[in-house]
Amino acid sequence: MSSEVQSTGRKRAAGAGKGRAIFSLTIHPGAALEDYVLRTPVLPVSFSPRSAISSSPPHVGSRAKDNQASAPESLPPPEANAEAIHFLNSLRKEELQMLFFSETLAMVSNTGEPQGELTIDVQRGSHKDVSGNMLHCPLVHAYSKGFMDKTLCGNSLLGYLSWNLEIKEQQSQEFLKLHILPMERKMSLLKQEDQLAMTRSIKEGEEVKTEVTFFPWHSVAGFISESANLLLLRVMAWRRMVPSNARFLALDMEGKLCYSTYQALGSQTIQMDHQQVEVFIVEQTVHSEEGIPMSCQFYLLPDGHLAKRVQVGSPGCCMITKMPIIREEDEIEPRPVFEKKPLMWEEDMELYSRFLDRKEELRLSHTRYLQQHPEAKALISDFLLFLLLRQPADVVTFAAEHFGPFALSWPPTPGLRSSNRPSPFGLLDPEFV
């Protein structure tokens, strides 16, 4: 992994506070990233436990500057385990397409006051690969906006994924409109052949810090991006199971690879829109190597709709306000099997009448043809006469010798018979073709 850092702007103002932001996801078929301008404000809640605007600068890689002091020996990079890889490989295109829908949640404080709105939309989109071909793939778009302590904040997310949730391209933005020092963070992920390029920028006031990091593609196997996390949660709700002991990869607040785990907390019945519904609870935890683990709890309906989202240790939550129509998988009925019954056409008056009509039609046709071509009857009579006189043991060869002279390509008969007689089937030999 390599990093480059650039910094521009004025000196950071003192006393800047920290804040958190929320985002929503939307997917539109055929859309391109250029069609989305990441200006939509987002709620003070994020879909990933790691997502939070921080006043600290981006992480500087070991190759950022030649004169930077050498860092202590680092630990080996984290790797997803076999259980996580197996779960991602088990995903099917038909299964993911069942999870393409849009949903909207309300942001409320711990006192029940509304603070904003969150929208998540997953649809089929199109993305151009390295060869320039447009391929269909899952497209996730999320956006939200709201207020935190009377301060406007929000974020947005747009991601293109493969059918096993590998990242193709992702753009995200978070902002916090502080009066003293407005803050904004952007991050883009882009698959480039054998590597994953990550560009992170943090703007505090007029100062902008930008970092570019490259991860070898083999090192991000099992990586779950923020957009993939939203679709992965729907899969777990649909299957009503979480892969046991699975350890995925994610990015922490500093843009470093770390472990991400999921744990099933069982089922719970909650009151929603004047009715009782059962939800499946999944807790996601991002284990940063430098900070404390960040956890989020997702309350999911059977078809993958998000009923409630709670960031552990954070006031407020996201809740659905209207009960959606639960989607169910269509049951394909087996094709009916019909027993084959014998056709007794002789007993069917209509079929038997058709048979007699066709029989008479053919008889008249054959008689008419023989009347128009008397030579055919003469040839057959001549052949039968010689056949009965000679009575050969091999009727087929005798017929071939009898009718052979009528062929245009038949070789001339020599004046004297030879013991090496030509084959009566000489027309089939290459020399006679």
HUDA-V178981 format. One record per residue. RES is the residue in three letters. PHI is phi in whole degrees, 0 to 359 (999 if undefined). PSI is psi in radians with two decimals (NA if undefined). Layout:
BEGIN
res=RES phi=PHI psi=PSI
res=RES phi=PHI psi=PSI
END
This chain:
BEGIN
res=MET phi=999 psi=2.33
res=SER phi=233 psi=2.65
res=SER phi=223 psi=2.63
res=GLU phi=225 psi=2.43
res=VAL phi=234 psi=2.38
res=GLN phi=233 psi=2.48
res=SER phi=225 psi=2.32
res=THR phi=222 psi=2.82
res=GLY phi=107 psi=-3.03
res=ARG phi=275 psi=3.06
res=LYS phi=291 psi=2.55
res=ARG phi=293 psi=2.37
res=ALA phi=289 psi=2.55
res=ALA phi=281 psi=2.66
res=GLY phi=78 psi=0.31
res=ALA phi=291 psi=2.39
res=GLY phi=272 psi=3.05
res=LYS phi=248 psi=2.65
res=GLY phi=212 psi=3.04
res=ARG phi=232 psi=2.69
res=ALA phi=226 psi=2.77
res=ILE phi=242 psi=2.76
res=PHE phi=220 psi=2.95
res=SER phi=229 psi=2.81
res=LEU phi=238 psi=2.38
res=THR phi=221 psi=2.47
res=ILE phi=237 psi=2.25
res=HIS phi=236 psi=2.29
res=PRO phi=296 psi=2.42
res=GLY phi=76 psi=0.04
res=ALA phi=277 psi=2.69
res=ALA phi=243 psi=2.81
res=LEU phi=297 psi=-0.51
res=GLU phi=294 psi=-0.38
res=ASP phi=282 psi=-0.21
res=TYR phi=251 psi=2.09
res=VAL phi=262 psi=2.07
res=LEU phi=283 psi=1.17
res=ARG phi=245 psi=-0.02
res=THR phi=287 psi=2.13
res=PRO phi=291 psi=2.73
res=VAL phi=232 psi=2.78
res=LEU phi=290 psi=2.87
res=PRO phi=283 psi=0.70
res=VAL phi=220 psi=2.57
res=SER phi=241 psi=2.79
res=PHE phi=274 psi=-0.26
res=SER phi=246 psi=2.41
res=PRO phi=300 psi=-0.39
res=ARG phi=277 psi=-0.29
res=SER phi=283 psi=1.89
res=ALA phi=200 psi=2.38
res=ILE phi=288 psi=2.28
res=SER phi=237 psi=2.59
res=SER phi=278 psi=-0.11
res=SER phi=282 psi=2.59
res=PRO phi=288 psi=2.87
res=PRO phi=299 psi=2.72
res=HIS phi=293 psi=2.36
res=VAL phi=261 psi=2.16
res=GLY phi=287 psi=2.98
res=SER phi=291 psi=-0.35
res=ARG phi=257 psi=0.23
res=ALA phi=296 psi=-0.83
res=LYS phi=221 psi=2.47
res=ASP phi=291 psi=-0.55
res=ASN phi=269 psi=0.12
res=GLN phi=283 psi=2.49
res=ALA phi=297 psi=2.46
res=SER phi=293 psi=2.34
res=ALA phi=280 psi=2.77
res=PRO phi=296 psi=2.80
res=GLU phi=302 psi=2.18
res=SER phi=274 psi=2.78
res=LEU phi=283 psi=2.79
res=PRO phi=299 psi=2.57
res=PRO phi=296 psi=2.57
res=PRO phi=292 psi=2.67
res=GLU phi=225 psi=2.45
res=ALA phi=291 psi=2.53
res=ASN phi=272 psi=3.08
res=ALA phi=296 psi=-0.61
res=GLU phi=298 psi=-0.72
res=ALA phi=293 psi=-0.77
res=ILE phi=297 psi=-0.74
res=HIS phi=296 psi=-0.69
res=PHE phi=295 psi=-0.74
res=LEU phi=293 psi=-0.65
res=ASN phi=289 psi=-0.33
res=SER phi=278 psi=-0.13
res=LEU phi=291 psi=2.44
res=ARG phi=244 psi=2.57
res=LYS phi=300 psi=-0.74
res=GLU phi=296 psi=-0.61
res=GLU phi=292 psi=-0.76
res=LEU phi=293 psi=-0.62
res=GLN phi=295 psi=-0.44
res=MET phi=291 psi=-0.28
res=LEU phi=256 psi=0.26
res=PHE phi=272 psi=1.85
res=PHE phi=196 psi=2.97
res=SER phi=248 psi=2.60
res=GLU phi=212 psi=2.67
res=THR phi=228 psi=2.32
res=LEU phi=238 psi=2.68
res=ALA phi=263 psi=2.46
res=MET phi=266 psi=2.20
res=VAL phi=231 psi=2.63
res=SER phi=276 psi=3.11
res=ASN phi=291 psi=-0.25
res=THR phi=264 psi=0.03
res=GLY phi=89 psi=0.12
res=GLU phi=279 psi=2.36
res=PRO phi=293 psi=2.42
res=GLN phi=235 psi=-0.13
res=GLY phi=160 psi=-2.84
res=GLU phi=216 psi=2.54
res=LEU phi=233 psi=2.32
res=THR phi=235 psi=2.34
res=ILE phi=232 psi=2.23
res=ASP phi=224 psi=2.24
res=VAL phi=236 psi=2.15
res=GLN phi=218 psi=3.10
res=ARG phi=273 psi=2.21
res=GLY phi=239 psi=-3.04
res=SER phi=231 psi=2.40
res=HIS phi=223 psi=2.45
res=LYS phi=273 psi=2.21
res=ASP phi=276 psi=-3.07
res=VAL phi=295 psi=-0.40
res=SER phi=273 psi=-0.05
res=GLY phi=89 psi=0.10
res=ASN phi=272 psi=2.42
res=MET phi=274 psi=2.12
res=LEU phi=240 psi=2.47
res=HIS phi=286 psi=2.47
res=CYS phi=199 psi=2.86
res=PRO phi=293 psi=2.36
res=LEU phi=238 psi=2.17
res=VAL phi=244 psi=2.23
res=HIS phi=227 psi=2.17
res=ALA phi=228 psi=2.48
res=TYR phi=206 psi=2.64
res=SER phi=201 psi=2.80
res=LYS phi=209 psi=2.68
res=GLY phi=182 psi=-2.94
res=PHE phi=235 psi=2.46
res=MET phi=231 psi=2.00
res=ASP phi=54 psi=0.77
res=LYS phi=65 psi=0.34
res=THR phi=248 psi=2.22
res=LEU phi=290 psi=2.31
res=CYS phi=209 psi=2.89
res=GLY phi=173 psi=3.13
res=ASN phi=198 psi=2.95
res=SER phi=216 psi=2.76
res=LEU phi=212 psi=2.40
res=LEU phi=219 psi=2.15
res=GLY phi=218 psi=2.44
res=TYR phi=254 psi=2.31
res=LEU phi=234 psi=2.79
res=SER phi=274 psi=3.08
res=TRP phi=285 psi=-0.15
res=ASN phi=247 psi=0.46
res=LEU phi=69 psi=0.35
res=GLU phi=287 psi=2.52
res=ILE phi=284 psi=2.32
res=LYS phi=256 psi=-0.86
res=GLU phi=200 psi=2.49
res=GLN phi=211 psi=2.41
res=GLN phi=233 psi=2.30
res=SER phi=222 psi=2.67
res=GLN phi=212 psi=2.40
res=GLU phi=227 psi=2.54
res=PHE phi=215 psi=2.72
res=LEU phi=219 psi=1.95
res=LYS phi=274 psi=1.23
res=LEU phi=285 psi=2.49
res=HIS phi=292 psi=-0.66
res=ILE phi=281 psi=-0.79
res=LEU phi=215 psi=1.53
res=PRO phi=301 psi=2.49
res=MET phi=233 psi=2.52
res=GLU phi=212 psi=2.41
res=ARG phi=229 psi=2.34
res=LYS phi=234 psi=2.57
res=MET phi=213 psi=2.40
res=SER phi=231 psi=2.47
res=LEU phi=237 psi=2.36
res=LEU phi=215 psi=2.21
res=LYS phi=282 psi=2.21
res=GLN phi=234 psi=1.58
res=GLU phi=53 psi=-1.75
res=ASP phi=258 psi=0.38
res=GLN phi=207 psi=2.86
res=LEU phi=245 psi=2.11
res=ALA phi=263 psi=2.27
res=MET phi=239 psi=2.21
res=THR phi=241 psi=2.12
res=ARG phi=238 psi=2.40
res=SER phi=221 psi=2.43
res=ILE phi=235 psi=2.21
res=LYS phi=245 psi=2.10
res=GLU phi=237 psi=1.85
res=GLY phi=69 psi=-2.07
res=GLU phi=259 psi=-0.07
res=GLU phi=269 psi=2.32
res=VAL phi=234 psi=2.23
res=LYS phi=243 psi=2.27
res=THR phi=235 psi=2.40
res=GLU phi=227 psi=2.35
res=VAL phi=241 psi=2.20
res=THR phi=230 psi=2.47
res=PHE phi=241 psi=2.25
res=PHE phi=248 psi=2.25
res=PRO phi=303 psi=2.44
res=TRP phi=298 psi=-0.60
res=HIS phi=292 psi=-0.37
res=SER phi=277 psi=-0.17
res=VAL phi=250 psi=0.37
res=ALA phi=297 psi=2.27
res=GLY phi=82 psi=0.23
res=PHE phi=283 psi=2.29
res=ILE phi=247 psi=1.89
res=SER phi=284 psi=3.04
res=GLU phi=298 psi=-0.70
res=SER phi=290 psi=-0.69
res=ALA phi=294 psi=-0.54
res=ASN phi=298 psi=-0.68
res=LEU phi=295 psi=-0.69
res=LEU phi=283 psi=-0.60
res=LEU phi=296 psi=-0.67
res=LEU phi=297 psi=-0.65
res=ARG phi=294 psi=-0.66
res=VAL phi=297 psi=-0.78
res=MET phi=297 psi=-0.67
res=ALA phi=293 psi=-0.72
res=TRP phi=297 psi=-0.73
res=ARG phi=276 psi=-0.24
res=ARG phi=54 psi=0.80
res=MET phi=200 psi=2.66
res=VAL phi=241 psi=2.30
res=PRO phi=302 psi=2.22
res=SER phi=290 psi=2.28
res=ASN phi=61 psi=0.34
res=ALA phi=286 psi=2.38
res=ARG phi=232 psi=1.86
res=PHE phi=267 psi=3.13
res=LEU phi=248 psi=2.59
res=ALA phi=210 psi=3.10
res=LEU phi=251 psi=2.36
res=ASP phi=273 psi=-3.00
res=MET phi=296 psi=-0.41
res=GLU phi=265 psi=0.11
res=GLY phi=78 psi=0.37
res=LYS phi=259 psi=2.56
res=LEU phi=292 psi=2.40
res=CYS phi=209 psi=3.09
res=TYR phi=277 psi=2.60
res=SER phi=226 psi=2.22
res=THR phi=236 psi=2.73
res=TYR phi=233 psi=2.44
res=GLN phi=225 psi=2.30
res=ALA phi=278 psi=2.18
res=LEU phi=259 psi=0.24
res=GLY phi=90 psi=-2.93
res=SER phi=250 psi=2.74
res=GLN phi=209 psi=2.53
res=THR phi=261 psi=2.20
res=ILE phi=234 psi=2.78
res=GLN phi=271 psi=2.19
res=MET phi=215 psi=2.11
res=ASP phi=53 psi=0.82
res=HIS phi=65 psi=0.48
res=GLN phi=209 psi=2.72
res=GLN phi=269 psi=2.25
res=VAL phi=228 psi=2.60
res=GLU phi=262 psi=2.33
res=VAL phi=238 psi=2.66
res=PHE phi=256 psi=2.15
res=ILE phi=259 psi=2.22
res=VAL phi=235 psi=2.31
res=GLU phi=250 psi=2.18
res=GLN phi=255 psi=2.38
res=THR phi=230 psi=2.23
res=VAL phi=259 psi=2.06
res=HIS phi=262 psi=1.58
res=SER phi=288 psi=2.47
res=GLU phi=287 psi=-0.39
res=GLU phi=252 psi=-0.52
res=GLY phi=252 psi=-3.02
res=ILE phi=277 psi=2.69
res=PRO phi=297 psi=2.50
res=MET phi=246 psi=2.25
res=SER phi=235 psi=2.55
res=CYS phi=227 psi=2.48
res=GLN phi=249 psi=2.28
res=PHE phi=243 psi=2.17
res=TYR phi=260 psi=1.94
res=LEU phi=245 psi=2.40
res=LEU phi=283 psi=2.88
res=PRO phi=302 psi=-0.49
res=ASP phi=265 psi=0.13
res=GLY phi=101 psi=-0.15
res=HIS phi=298 psi=2.48
res=LEU phi=272 psi=1.99
res=ALA phi=272 psi=-0.57
res=LYS phi=200 psi=2.54
res=ARG phi=225 psi=2.26
res=VAL phi=231 psi=2.16
res=GLN phi=272 psi=2.09
res=VAL phi=299 psi=2.19
res=GLY phi=87 psi=0.06
res=SER phi=245 psi=2.41
res=PRO phi=288 psi=2.53
res=GLY phi=86 psi=3.00
res=CYS phi=198 psi=3.06
res=CYS phi=252 psi=2.34
res=MET phi=223 psi=2.55
res=ILE phi=280 psi=2.47
res=THR phi=256 psi=-0.34
res=LYS phi=225 psi=2.33
res=MET phi=293 psi=2.09
res=PRO phi=282 psi=2.91
res=ILE phi=283 psi=2.06
res=ILE phi=291 psi=2.20
res=ARG phi=275 psi=2.42
res=GLU phi=234 psi=2.60
res=GLU phi=288 psi=2.33
res=ASP phi=291 psi=2.28
res=GLU phi=272 psi=2.09
res=ILE phi=274 psi=2.00
res=GLU phi=286 psi=2.50
res=PRO phi=295 psi=2.59
res=ARG phi=295 psi=2.37
res=PRO phi=294 psi=2.52
res=VAL phi=251 psi=2.12
res=PHE phi=253 psi=2.23
res=GLU phi=290 psi=2.42
res=LYS phi=281 psi=2.11
res=LYS phi=257 psi=2.47
res=PRO phi=296 psi=2.45
res=LEU phi=268 psi=1.89
res=MET phi=265 psi=1.32
res=TRP phi=288 psi=-0.43
res=GLU phi=295 psi=-0.48
res=GLU phi=272 psi=-0.17
res=ASP phi=268 psi=2.05
res=MET phi=297 psi=-0.69
res=GLU phi=293 psi=-0.84
res=LEU phi=296 psi=-0.71
res=TYR phi=293 psi=-0.62
res=SER phi=295 psi=-0.72
res=ARG phi=296 psi=-0.68
res=PHE phi=298 psi=-0.79
res=LEU phi=294 psi=-0.68
res=ASP phi=296 psi=-0.76
res=ARG phi=292 psi=-0.63
res=LYS phi=297 psi=-0.78
res=GLU phi=293 psi=-0.63
res=GLU phi=297 psi=-0.78
res=LEU phi=293 psi=-0.71
res=ARG phi=299 psi=-0.78
res=LEU phi=295 psi=-0.66
res=SER phi=295 psi=-0.77
res=HIS phi=295 psi=-0.74
res=THR phi=298 psi=-0.73
res=ARG phi=296 psi=-0.71
res=TYR phi=295 psi=-0.77
res=LEU phi=294 psi=-0.55
res=GLN phi=291 psi=-0.60
res=GLN phi=281 psi=-0.39
res=HIS phi=232 psi=1.37
res=PRO phi=293 psi=-0.35
res=GLU phi=294 psi=-0.48
res=ALA phi=295 psi=-0.74
res=LYS phi=293 psi=-0.62
res=ALA phi=293 psi=-0.71
res=LEU phi=297 psi=-0.77
res=ILE phi=293 psi=-0.70
res=SER phi=294 psi=-0.71
res=ASP phi=298 psi=-0.77
res=PHE phi=295 psi=-0.73
res=LEU phi=294 psi=-0.62
res=LEU phi=297 psi=-0.89
res=PHE phi=296 psi=-0.65
res=LEU phi=297 psi=-0.74
res=LEU phi=287 psi=-0.52
res=LEU phi=286 psi=-0.79
res=ARG phi=280 psi=-0.64
res=GLN phi=49 psi=1.03
res=PRO phi=289 psi=2.70
res=ALA phi=286 psi=-0.61
res=ASP phi=255 psi=1.68
res=VAL phi=292 psi=-0.64
res=VAL phi=295 psi=-0.82
res=THR phi=296 psi=-0.69
res=PHE phi=297 psi=-0.71
res=ALA phi=294 psi=-0.67
res=ALA phi=295 psi=-0.70
res=GLU phi=290 psi=-0.55
res=HIS phi=288 psi=-0.77
res=PHE phi=267 psi=-0.11
res=GLY phi=302 psi=-0.77
res=PRO phi=298 psi=-0.30
res=PHE phi=283 psi=-0.22
res=ALA phi=284 psi=2.48
res=LEU phi=292 psi=-0.59
res=SER phi=269 psi=0.20
res=TRP phi=290 psi=2.26
res=PRO phi=294 psi=2.62
res=PRO phi=297 psi=2.54
res=THR phi=280 psi=2.22
res=PRO phi=295 psi=2.74
res=GLY phi=296 psi=-0.66
res=LEU phi=248 psi=2.31
res=ARG phi=294 psi=2.51
res=SER phi=239 psi=2.71
res=SER phi=292 psi=-0.40
res=ASN phi=268 psi=1.29
res=ARG phi=286 psi=2.49
res=PRO phi=293 psi=2.65
res=SER phi=292 psi=2.38
res=PRO phi=294 psi=-0.25
res=PHE phi=258 psi=0.56
res=GLY phi=298 psi=-0.39
res=LEU phi=296 psi=-0.33
res=LEU phi=273 psi=-0.22
res=ASP phi=281 psi=2.54
res=PRO phi=300 psi=-0.52
res=GLU phi=289 psi=-0.31
res=PHE phi=259 psi=-0.02
res=VAL phi=277 psi=NA
END
